[in-house]
Amino acid sequence: MKMLTLLFLSLSLGGLKALTEDHLNALEGETNKLIRDRKVEATEKYKALSMLAFELQGYGFRDKAIQAYEKALDLRTSTSDPLEVATNLLALNFQKNLNKAEELFFNKVKALMKTSTKEAKGEVLKFWTWVFSKKVDTKNYHGLYGQFFKDQDTKKLMRKRKFKEALSLLTPEGLEERSINVKLEYDVLSFLNGKRNGFFCESTLKKYPDSYDVLVDTCRYLKSQPLKNENFKSLIRIVQQDLPHLNYLYEALNYAKEGK
């Protein structure tokens, strides 16, 4: 997994503006190479495909993310908990086609979810069963996942300044191996809820202590360390120009900074 983890990390450093076609092809190529390696255990292959799918979903490649999630579930073993992967797969299909998502849930995903050992299993199953049995709008559901769909996603909750609620939708599980942009979402929300140290982004900051990368500099900001760039407003300008999909994080930080 070391090679794949380093590749994920490289995509978020060195002046990254977006996940380009070349980066995407490289990421998929390394993952497929690992999948074909007979020496690699099935649990590691499942983990690699899950990581690939999370990254693709995070950068907006919905169809490719769906394919990666499906491959991951096909490769999973009894020691690989399927809840997060199955939930993300179902949510992406739900956004595209309600009937297809319903078929997927009852024919495959529901049974997989029941094998999960995670505490959230009951709430997840209750929500999706309710959605497909009632066939009504999810805004009428008052559980955690109903609230998630009511507000669409973490980004909208953050823009509504509901930082505590937004953080409750996230899990720190597996963040150590994710790219820094994914880590920062959790770290920024933790910061906005009062945390001041022990951030997931610190491992990247330690690895690249002299980097001027805006994401690494944001980690310095969370830790109240001197920035490599001019100031926090310069970070906002860079993100607006090069990483607009992360604007919501900096809008929230700026909101807190100005004490609104």
N, C-alpha and C positions, 0 to 999 in steps of 0.2 A: 504493500500500500504506500510505501514511502514515495515512489516515483509519482504516483497519481496525486498524492497530497501536495507534493512540491509543485506539480503542474497547476493545481487549483490555486495555490498561493501565488504563483507567477502571474496569473491572469488579473490579479487585483493590485499589482505593483508595477512600477516602471512606467508611469504615465498612461495608465489604462483609461481609455475614453469610452469604450463599449466592448462587449464581447463580439469581436469581429468574426467573419466567416473562417479565417485562418485559425483563430484561437479555438473556435467551436470544433473545427475539423480535427485539430490536434488533441483536444480534450476527448472527443469521441474515439479517436484512433487509439490513444493510450488506454482508454477503458476497454475497448474491444480486444486489444492485445492481451490485457490482463484476463479477460473473460475466456479467451482461447487457451490460456496457459493451464495445462493439466496439473501443474504443480501447485497451483493456487487453490486453496480450499473454497468450497461453495459459499461459506459465510463471508469470506473476503470479497468474493465476486458480487454477492448481494449488497454488501456495504459500498462497493465501488459504484455499482449502478445506481444505488440510492443517492450517493453524493452527486453523481452526474445529473440525475433528474432534478435534485434540489437546485443545483446551479442553473440548469436550463430554465427551470420555472422562474427562478429569481430574476433572470435576464429577459423574460418574456417569450421564450421559445416554447410555447405551450404544447404544440403537437409533438415536438421532439421529446419534451419532458414526459408526456403521456407514454410514448414508446419506451423510454428508459424505465419508468415506473412499472410498466407491464413486464418488461424483461426481468426486472429485479424480483418481482413477485413469482415469476416462473422459476427462478433460481433459488428462492429462499429455502432454508432448512428449518427444522423444528426449533433451532436455537436462535433464529432470526425473528424478532418480534415484528409483525407486519402492520401494526396499527397506523403508524405515521405515514408509511408509503401508501397503504391502501386508502387512507383518508385523503391524501393529496391527489391520488389518482382519481378518486371519486369526485372530488371537488372540481378538478379540471374538466372532467367529462360533464359535470353538472352545468358548468358555464357554457358548454358547447351545445349539448343536446340532452334535455331532460329525460326523454324516453330511453336513450342509450345509457344514461347514468343509472336509471332505474333497473334496467336489464342487468347491467354490470353489478349492481348492489346485490340483487336477489340471486343471481346465478353464480357469483364468485366472491365478491368482497365481503358480504355479510358473514359467510362461513369463516373467512380468514380473520376477520376482526374478532370473532368469538374465541380464537386461539390466543389472543393477546393476553399478556399478564400485567399490562399497564392499568393504573387506576382509572384513567380516562375512558377505558373501554365501554363501560356502561352508558356514560353520557353520549359518546359518539354513536353507539348503536341505537340508543333511544332517539336521538335526533334524526338520523337518516331513515329509520323505520317510520317515524312520524311524517317526515317529508314525503316519502313515496306512498304511504298508505292514505294520507289525507289529501295529497296533491293540492296543497294550498301554499300561499306565499310564506316564506320562512320568517318574515318579520313578526308573524303571530306566535312564533315559538319563543319561549322565555328562558330556555336553558343557555348554557355557555355557547354552544355551537349555533344556536338560533341567533344569539346576539352577534356572533361573528358574521353571519350572513346579513343580518340587518344592517350592520355598519360596513359591510363588504370586506374590509380587511384592516389590518393593523394601521396602515397608512391613514385611512380616514379617521380612525379613532384618534390618532396623533394630531391630525389637523383640527379635530374638535377639542384638543387639549385634554383628552381623557387618557392620560398617561398610565395610570394605574390599571385601567381596564385593558389597554393595549398590551401591557406587559403580561397580564394574566393569560393572554392568548398564546404567548410564546413559551418555549421550553428550552432550557440550556443544554439539554441532552445532545451530545454529538457536536457541539459548537467548536470544540477544540480543533476539529479537523476541517472546519468550514473556512471559506475565504473571509478576508477581513471585512468586506462589505456586509456579509451576513452577520458576522460577530458584532459589528457596530450597531446594528438595529437593536439587538438585545442590550448591548452596553449603553447606548444612548438612553434607552428607556429606563435602564437601571439607574443611570445618572440622574434622570429627571425625577426618579422616585427616591432620591437621596443617597444613592451609593456614590462613594468617592474613591474606591480602590478595589483591586481584585477583578479587573475587567478582562474579558476574553481576548481583547485586542492587544493586551500587553505582551503576549508571546511574539506577535509580529513586530511590535515596537522594539523588543529586546533583540530580535534577529536583525532588524534594520535600524539601528540607533541613529544613523545619520541621514536617513531618507527624508526627502522633501515631499514625498507622496502625500496628497491631501488626506487620505484615509489614515495614514500613520500619524500625520500631524493632528488629526482629530482625536486620536487616542491620547496624544500629549495634552490636548485641551481638556479632555475628561479627567486627566490626572493632575491638572493645574501645573503642567510643566511648560517651559518656554517653547514657543512654536518655531519651526524652521522657516515657515512662511511669515509674511509681514505681521498679520494679525488675524483674528477670527473672521473679520469681514472679507479678507482676502480668500479664506477658505470657502466662504459662501460664493464668491465670484467664480472660483475655479469649478466648484460643483455645478453651478448654474450653466456654465459653458461646456464642461466635459462630462459630467455625470448627472444629468438632469433627473434620472430615475431615483436619485438619492436626495433630492431637494427637500422632501418631507422631513428628513432627519435634521437638516440644518435649519429649517423653519422652526422646528420645535426647540432646538437648542437656542436659537436667537430669541425666541419668545421667552424662554426662561432667563436668558442673559439680561434682557431688558426689563425683567421683573413685571411682565404684564399679567 
